[in-house]
Amino acid sequence: MADVFLITFFLMLFVIIIMAVGYIFQRKTITGSCGGLTTLGIKKACDCDEPCEKRKQKMRKEAARNQLEINIKQQ
């Protein structure tokens, strides 16, 4: 029984170390399901009732940029 525990423990430790090394070299932020899917072009795939403050700010910037593009096209 102790053998299975030790094997599992060291396997999990190895996985965590590999993830840490990957994070250190890539310097990418760890994102959740809502933030991570936006990089794939999916706007929102979670069932959040209210978007977080960071997401609201991003939506305001996108709306302002779209409004600016509309104004430029109309001129």
Phi and psi restraints in degrees (range 20) as a CNS / XPLOR table:
assign (resid 1 and name C) (resid 2 and name N)
       (resid 2 and name CA) (resid 2 and name C) 1.0 -66.7 20.0 2
assign (resid 2 and name N) (resid 2 and name CA)
       (resid 2 and name C) (resid 3 and name N) 1.0 -30.9 20.0 2
assign (resid 2 and name C) (resid 3 and name N)
       (resid 3 and name CA) (resid 3 and name C) 1.0 -63.8 20.0 2
assign (resid 3 and name N) (resid 3 and name CA)
       (resid 3 and name C) (resid 4 and name N) 1.0 -43.5 20.0 2
assign (resid 3 and name C) (resid 4 and name N)
       (resid 4 and name CA) (resid 4 and name C) 1.0 -64.0 20.0 2
assign (resid 4 and name N) (resid 4 and name CA)
       (resid 4 and name C) (resid 5 and name N) 1.0 -42.2 20.0 2
assign (resid 4 and name C) (resid 5 and name N)
       (resid 5 and name CA) (resid 5 and name C) 1.0 -61.4 20.0 2
assign (resid 5 and name N) (resid 5 and name CA)
       (resid 5 and name C) (resid 6 and name N) 1.0 -46.5 20.0 2
assign (resid 5 and name C) (resid 6 and name N)
       (resid 6 and name CA) (resid 6 and name C) 1.0 -65.8 20.0 2
assign (resid 6 and name N) (resid 6 and name CA)
       (resid 6 and name C) (resid 7 and name N) 1.0 -41.1 20.0 2
assign (resid 6 and name C) (resid 7 and name N)
       (resid 7 and name CA) (resid 7 and name C) 1.0 -62.0 20.0 2
assign (resid 7 and name N) (resid 7 and name CA)
       (resid 7 and name C) (resid 8 and name N) 1.0 -46.1 20.0 2
assign (resid 7 and name C) (resid 8 and name N)
       (resid 8 and name CA) (resid 8 and name C) 1.0 -64.1 20.0 2
assign (resid 8 and name N) (resid 8 and name CA)
       (resid 8 and name C) (resid 9 and name N) 1.0 -43.3 20.0 2
assign (resid 8 and name C) (resid 9 and name N)
       (resid 9 and name CA) (resid 9 and name C) 1.0 -60.6 20.0 2
assign (resid 9 and name N) (resid 9 and name CA)
       (resid 9 and name C) (resid 10 and name N) 1.0 -48.5 20.0 2
assign (resid 9 and name C) (resid 10 and name N)
       (resid 10 and name CA) (resid 10 and name C) 1.0 -70.7 20.0 2
assign (resid 10 and name N) (resid 10 and name CA)
       (resid 10 and name C) (resid 11 and name N) 1.0 -31.1 20.0 2
assign (resid 10 and name C) (resid 11 and name N)
       (resid 11 and name CA) (resid 11 and name C) 1.0 -65.5 20.0 2
assign (resid 11 and name N) (resid 11 and name CA)
       (resid 11 and name C) (resid 12 and name N) 1.0 -45.2 20.0 2
assign (resid 11 and name C) (resid 12 and name N)
       (resid 12 and name CA) (resid 12 and name C) 1.0 -65.4 20.0 2
assign (resid 12 and name N) (resid 12 and name CA)
       (resid 12 and name C) (resid 13 and name N) 1.0 -39.6 20.0 2
assign (resid 12 and name C) (resid 13 and name N)
       (resid 13 and name CA) (resid 13 and name C) 1.0 -62.1 20.0 2
assign (resid 13 and name N) (resid 13 and name CA)
       (resid 13 and name C) (resid 14 and name N) 1.0 -41.4 20.0 2
assign (resid 13 and name C) (resid 14 and name N)
       (resid 14 and name CA) (resid 14 and name C) 1.0 -61.9 20.0 2
assign (resid 14 and name N) (resid 14 and name CA)
       (resid 14 and name C) (resid 15 and name N) 1.0 -44.1 20.0 2
assign (resid 14 and name C) (resid 15 and name N)
       (resid 15 and name CA) (resid 15 and name C) 1.0 -62.5 20.0 2
assign (resid 15 and name N) (resid 15 and name CA)
       (resid 15 and name C) (resid 16 and name N) 1.0 -43.4 20.0 2
assign (resid 15 and name C) (resid 16 and name N)
       (resid 16 and name CA) (resid 16 and name C) 1.0 -64.1 20.0 2
assign (resid 16 and name N) (resid 16 and name CA)
       (resid 16 and name C) (resid 17 and name N) 1.0 -39.9 20.0 2
assign (resid 16 and name C) (resid 17 and name N)
       (resid 17 and name CA) (resid 17 and name C) 1.0 -65.0 20.0 2
assign (resid 17 and name N) (resid 17 and name CA)
       (resid 17 and name C) (resid 18 and name N) 1.0 -43.1 20.0 2
assign (resid 17 and name C) (resid 18 and name N)
       (resid 18 and name CA) (resid 18 and name C) 1.0 -62.5 20.0 2
assign (resid 18 and name N) (resid 18 and name CA)
       (resid 18 and name C) (resid 19 and name N) 1.0 -42.1 20.0 2
assign (resid 18 and name C) (resid 19 and name N)
       (resid 19 and name CA) (resid 19 and name C) 1.0 -63.0 20.0 2
assign (resid 19 and name N) (resid 19 and name CA)
       (resid 19 and name C) (resid 20 and name N) 1.0 -40.3 20.0 2
assign (resid 19 and name C) (resid 20 and name N)
       (resid 20 and name CA) (resid 20 and name C) 1.0 -65.0 20.0 2
assign (resid 20 and name N) (resid 20 and name CA)
       (resid 20 and name C) (resid 21 and name N) 1.0 -42.8 20.0 2
assign (resid 20 and name C) (resid 21 and name N)
       (resid 21 and name CA) (resid 21 and name C) 1.0 -63.7 20.0 2
assign (resid 21 and name N) (resid 21 and name CA)
       (resid 21 and name C) (resid 22 and name N) 1.0 -42.5 20.0 2
assign (resid 21 and name C) (resid 22 and name N)
       (resid 22 and name CA) (resid 22 and name C) 1.0 -61.0 20.0 2
assign (resid 22 and name N) (resid 22 and name CA)
       (resid 22 and name C) (resid 23 and name N) 1.0 -40.5 20.0 2
assign (resid 22 and name C) (resid 23 and name N)
       (resid 23 and name CA) (resid 23 and name C) 1.0 -66.7 20.0 2
assign (resid 23 and name N) (resid 23 and name CA)
       (resid 23 and name C) (resid 24 and name N) 1.0 -41.4 20.0 2
assign (resid 23 and name C) (resid 24 and name N)
       (resid 24 and name CA) (resid 24 and name C) 1.0 -63.5 20.0 2
assign (resid 24 and name N) (resid 24 and name CA)
       (resid 24 and name C) (resid 25 and name N) 1.0 -41.7 20.0 2
assign (resid 24 and name C) (resid 25 and name N)
       (resid 25 and name CA) (resid 25 and name C) 1.0 -77.9 20.0 2
assign (resid 25 and name N) (resid 25 and name CA)
       (resid 25 and name C) (resid 26 and name N) 1.0 -35.3 20.0 2
assign (resid 25 and name C) (resid 26 and name N)
       (resid 26 and name CA) (resid 26 and name C) 1.0 -85.4 20.0 2
assign (resid 26 and name N) (resid 26 and name CA)
       (resid 26 and name C) (resid 27 and name N) 1.0 -27.8 20.0 2
assign (resid 26 and name C) (resid 27 and name N)
       (resid 27 and name CA) (resid 27 and name C) 1.0 57.1 20.0 2
assign (resid 27 and name N) (resid 27 and name CA)
       (resid 27 and name C) (resid 28 and name N) 1.0 29.6 20.0 2
assign (resid 27 and name C) (resid 28 and name N)
       (resid 28 and name CA) (resid 28 and name C) 1.0 -89.6 20.0 2
assign (resid 28 and name N) (resid 28 and name CA)
       (resid 28 and name C) (resid 29 and name N) 1.0 145.1 20.0 2
assign (resid 28 and name C) (resid 29 and name N)
       (resid 29 and name CA) (resid 29 and name C) 1.0 -76.0 20.0 2
assign (resid 29 and name N) (resid 29 and name CA)
       (resid 29 and name C) (resid 30 and name N) 1.0 146.6 20.0 2
assign (resid 29 and name C) (resid 30 and name N)
       (resid 30 and name CA) (resid 30 and name C) 1.0 -84.1 20.0 2
assign (resid 30 and name N) (resid 30 and name CA)
       (resid 30 and name C) (resid 31 and name N) 1.0 123.8 20.0 2
assign (resid 30 and name C) (resid 31 and name N)
       (resid 31 and name CA) (resid 31 and name C) 1.0 -118.7 20.0 2
assign (resid 31 and name N) (resid 31 and name CA)
       (resid 31 and name C) (resid 32 and name N) 1.0 157.6 20.0 2
assign (resid 31 and name C) (resid 32 and name N)
       (resid 32 and name CA) (resid 32 and name C) 1.0 -84.9 20.0 2
assign (resid 32 and name N) (resid 32 and name CA)
       (resid 32 and name C) (resid 33 and name N) 1.0 -170.7 20.0 2
assign (resid 32 and name C) (resid 33 and name N)
       (resid 33 and name CA) (resid 33 and name C) 1.0 -65.3 20.0 2
assign (resid 33 and name N) (resid 33 and name CA)
       (resid 33 and name C) (resid 34 and name N) 1.0 -37.5 20.0 2
assign (resid 33 and name C) (resid 34 and name N)
       (resid 34 and name CA) (resid 34 and name C) 1.0 -69.7 20.0 2
assign (resid 34 and name N) (resid 34 and name CA)
       (resid 34 and name C) (resid 35 and name N) 1.0 -47.3 20.0 2
assign (resid 34 and name C) (resid 35 and name N)
       (resid 35 and name CA) (resid 35 and name C) 1.0 -72.9 20.0 2
assign (resid 35 and name N) (resid 35 and name CA)
       (resid 35 and name C) (resid 36 and name N) 1.0 -35.6 20.0 2
assign (resid 35 and name C) (resid 36 and name N)
       (resid 36 and name CA) (resid 36 and name C) 1.0 -71.1 20.0 2
assign (resid 36 and name N) (resid 36 and name CA)
       (resid 36 and name C) (resid 37 and name N) 1.0 -33.6 20.0 2
assign (resid 36 and name C) (resid 37 and name N)
       (resid 37 and name CA) (resid 37 and name C) 1.0 -76.2 20.0 2
assign (resid 37 and name N) (resid 37 and name CA)
       (resid 37 and name C) (resid 38 and name N) 1.0 -21.5 20.0 2
assign (resid 37 and name C) (resid 38 and name N)
       (resid 38 and name CA) (resid 38 and name C) 1.0 -66.3 20.0 2
assign (resid 38 and name N) (resid 38 and name CA)
       (resid 38 and name C) (resid 39 and name N) 1.0 -25.1 20.0 2
assign (resid 38 and name C) (resid 39 and name N)
       (resid 39 and name CA) (resid 39 and name C) 1.0 -70.2 20.0 2
assign (resid 39 and name N) (resid 39 and name CA)
       (resid 39 and name C) (resid 40 and name N) 1.0 -18.4 20.0 2
assign (resid 39 and name C) (resid 40 and name N)
       (resid 40 and name CA) (resid 40 and name C) 1.0 -92.9 20.0 2
assign (resid 40 and name N) (resid 40 and name CA)
       (resid 40 and name C) (resid 41 and name N) 1.0 0.3 20.0 2
assign (resid 40 and name C) (resid 41 and name N)
       (resid 41 and name CA) (resid 41 and name C) 1.0 92.7 20.0 2
assign (resid 41 and name N) (resid 41 and name CA)
       (resid 41 and name C) (resid 42 and name N) 1.0 4.3 20.0 2
assign (resid 41 and name C) (resid 42 and name N)
       (resid 42 and name CA) (resid 42 and name C) 1.0 -90.6 20.0 2
assign (resid 42 and name N) (resid 42 and name CA)
       (resid 42 and name C) (resid 43 and name N) 1.0 121.3 20.0 2
assign (resid 42 and name C) (resid 43 and name N)
       (resid 43 and name CA) (resid 43 and name C) 1.0 -65.3 20.0 2
assign (resid 43 and name N) (resid 43 and name CA)
       (resid 43 and name C) (resid 44 and name N) 1.0 -54.7 20.0 2
assign (resid 43 and name C) (resid 44 and name N)
       (resid 44 and name CA) (resid 44 and name C) 1.0 -154.7 20.0 2
assign (resid 44 and name N) (resid 44 and name CA)
       (resid 44 and name C) (resid 45 and name N) 1.0 123.5 20.0 2
assign (resid 44 and name C) (resid 45 and name N)
       (resid 45 and name CA) (resid 45 and name C) 1.0 -122.3 20.0 2
assign (resid 45 and name N) (resid 45 and name CA)
       (resid 45 and name C) (resid 46 and name N) 1.0 3.2 20.0 2
assign (resid 45 and name C) (resid 46 and name N)
       (resid 46 and name CA) (resid 46 and name C) 1.0 -100.4 20.0 2
assign (resid 46 and name N) (resid 46 and name CA)
       (resid 46 and name C) (resid 47 and name N) 1.0 168.7 20.0 2
assign (resid 46 and name C) (resid 47 and name N)
       (resid 47 and name CA) (resid 47 and name C) 1.0 -103.2 20.0 2
assign (resid 47 and name N) (resid 47 and name CA)
       (resid 47 and name C) (resid 48 and name N) 1.0 38.9 20.0 2
assign (resid 47 and name C) (resid 48 and name N)
       (resid 48 and name CA) (resid 48 and name C) 1.0 -69.9 20.0 2
assign (resid 48 and name N) (resid 48 and name CA)
       (resid 48 and name C) (resid 49 and name N) 1.0 130.2 20.0 2
assign (resid 48 and name C) (resid 49 and name N)
       (resid 49 and name CA) (resid 49 and name C) 1.0 -71.2 20.0 2
assign (resid 49 and name N) (resid 49 and name CA)
       (resid 49 and name C) (resid 50 and name N) 1.0 -39.4 20.0 2
assign (resid 49 and name C) (resid 50 and name N)
       (resid 50 and name CA) (resid 50 and name C) 1.0 -128.5 20.0 2
assign (resid 50 and name N) (resid 50 and name CA)
       (resid 50 and name C) (resid 51 and name N) 1.0 121.7 20.0 2
assign (resid 50 and name C) (resid 51 and name N)
       (resid 51 and name CA) (resid 51 and name C) 1.0 -64.9 20.0 2
assign (resid 51 and name N) (resid 51 and name CA)
       (resid 51 and name C) (resid 52 and name N) 1.0 154.0 20.0 2
assign (resid 51 and name C) (resid 52 and name N)
       (resid 52 and name CA) (resid 52 and name C) 1.0 -71.1 20.0 2
assign (resid 52 and name N) (resid 52 and name CA)
       (resid 52 and name C) (resid 53 and name N) 1.0 168.7 20.0 2
assign (resid 52 and name C) (resid 53 and name N)
       (resid 53 and name CA) (resid 53 and name C) 1.0 -62.8 20.0 2
assign (resid 53 and name N) (resid 53 and name CA)
       (resid 53 and name C) (resid 54 and name N) 1.0 -38.7 20.0 2
assign (resid 53 and name C) (resid 54 and name N)
       (resid 54 and name CA) (resid 54 and name C) 1.0 -62.9 20.0 2
assign (resid 54 and name N) (resid 54 and name CA)
       (resid 54 and name C) (resid 55 and name N) 1.0 -41.7 20.0 2
assign (resid 54 and name C) (resid 55 and name N)
       (resid 55 and name CA) (resid 55 and name C) 1.0 -67.6 20.0 2
assign (resid 55 and name N) (resid 55 and name CA)
       (resid 55 and name C) (resid 56 and name N) 1.0 -39.6 20.0 2
assign (resid 55 and name C) (resid 56 and name N)
       (resid 56 and name CA) (resid 56 and name C) 1.0 -61.6 20.0 2
assign (resid 56 and name N) (resid 56 and name CA)
       (resid 56 and name C) (resid 57 and name N) 1.0 -41.3 20.0 2
assign (resid 56 and name C) (resid 57 and name N)
       (resid 57 and name CA) (resid 57 and name C) 1.0 -63.8 20.0 2
assign (resid 57 and name N) (resid 57 and name CA)
       (resid 57 and name C) (resid 58 and name N) 1.0 -41.0 20.0 2
assign (resid 57 and name C) (resid 58 and name N)
       (resid 58 and name CA) (resid 58 and name C) 1.0 -65.4 20.0 2
assign (resid 58 and name N) (resid 58 and name CA)
       (resid 58 and name C) (resid 59 and name N) 1.0 -39.3 20.0 2
assign (resid 58 and name C) (resid 59 and name N)
       (resid 59 and name CA) (resid 59 and name C) 1.0 -65.9 20.0 2
assign (resid 59 and name N) (resid 59 and name CA)
       (resid 59 and name C) (resid 60 and name N) 1.0 -37.8 20.0 2
assign (resid 59 and name C) (resid 60 and name N)
       (resid 60 and name CA) (resid 60 and name C) 1.0 -64.7 20.0 2
assign (resid 60 and name N) (resid 60 and name CA)
       (resid 60 and name C) (resid 61 and name N) 1.0 -41.5 20.0 2
assign (resid 60 and name C) (resid 61 and name N)
       (resid 61 and name CA) (resid 61 and name C) 1.0 -64.3 20.0 2
assign (resid 61 and name N) (resid 61 and name CA)
       (resid 61 and name C) (resid 62 and name N) 1.0 -41.4 20.0 2
assign (resid 61 and name C) (resid 62 and name N)
       (resid 62 and name CA) (resid 62 and name C) 1.0 -64.4 20.0 2
assign (resid 62 and name N) (resid 62 and name CA)
       (resid 62 and name C) (resid 63 and name N) 1.0 -41.6 20.0 2
assign (resid 62 and name C) (resid 63 and name N)
       (resid 63 and name CA) (resid 63 and name C) 1.0 -64.2 20.0 2
assign (resid 63 and name N) (resid 63 and name CA)
       (resid 63 and name C) (resid 64 and name N) 1.0 -41.7 20.0 2
assign (resid 63 and name C) (resid 64 and name N)
       (resid 64 and name CA) (resid 64 and name C) 1.0 -64.6 20.0 2
assign (resid 64 and name N) (resid 64 and name CA)
       (resid 64 and name C) (resid 65 and name N) 1.0 -41.4 20.0 2
assign (resid 64 and name C) (resid 65 and name N)
       (resid 65 and name CA) (resid 65 and name C) 1.0 -65.0 20.0 2
assign (resid 65 and name N) (resid 65 and name CA)
       (resid 65 and name C) (resid 66 and name N) 1.0 -42.3 20.0 2
assign (resid 65 and name C) (resid 66 and name N)
       (resid 66 and name CA) (resid 66 and name C) 1.0 -64.2 20.0 2
assign (resid 66 and name N) (resid 66 and name CA)
       (resid 66 and name C) (resid 67 and name N) 1.0 -39.4 20.0 2
assign (resid 66 and name C) (resid 67 and name N)
       (resid 67 and name CA) (resid 67 and name C) 1.0 -65.3 20.0 2
assign (resid 67 and name N) (resid 67 and name CA)
       (resid 67 and name C) (resid 68 and name N) 1.0 -40.1 20.0 2
assign (resid 67 and name C) (resid 68 and name N)
       (resid 68 and name CA) (resid 68 and name C) 1.0 -64.0 20.0 2
assign (resid 68 and name N) (resid 68 and name CA)
       (resid 68 and name C) (resid 69 and name N) 1.0 -41.0 20.0 2
assign (resid 68 and name C) (resid 69 and name N)
       (resid 69 and name CA) (resid 69 and name C) 1.0 -63.8 20.0 2
assign (resid 69 and name N) (resid 69 and name CA)
       (resid 69 and name C) (resid 70 and name N) 1.0 -39.2 20.0 2
assign (resid 69 and name C) (resid 70 and name N)
       (resid 70 and name CA) (resid 70 and name C) 1.0 -64.4 20.0 2
assign (resid 70 and name N) (resid 70 and name CA)
       (resid 70 and name C) (resid 71 and name N) 1.0 -44.1 20.0 2
assign (resid 70 and name C) (resid 71 and name N)
       (resid 71 and name CA) (resid 71 and name C) 1.0 -63.6 20.0 2
assign (resid 71 and name N) (resid 71 and name CA)
       (resid 71 and name C) (resid 72 and name N) 1.0 -38.4 20.0 2
assign (resid 71 and name C) (resid 72 and name N)
       (resid 72 and name CA) (resid 72 and name C) 1.0 -67.4 20.0 2
assign (resid 72 and name N) (resid 72 and name CA)
       (resid 72 and name C) (resid 73 and name N) 1.0 -40.3 20.0 2
assign (resid 72 and name C) (resid 73 and name N)
       (resid 73 and name CA) (resid 73 and name C) 1.0 -67.7 20.0 2
assign (resid 73 and name N) (resid 73 and name CA)
       (resid 73 and name C) (resid 74 and name N) 1.0 -30.5 20.0 2
assign (resid 73 and name C) (resid 74 and name N)
       (resid 74 and name CA) (resid 74 and name C) 1.0 -76.1 20.0 2
assign (resid 74 and name N) (resid 74 and name CA)
       (resid 74 and name C) (resid 75 and name N) 1.0 -22.0 20.0 2
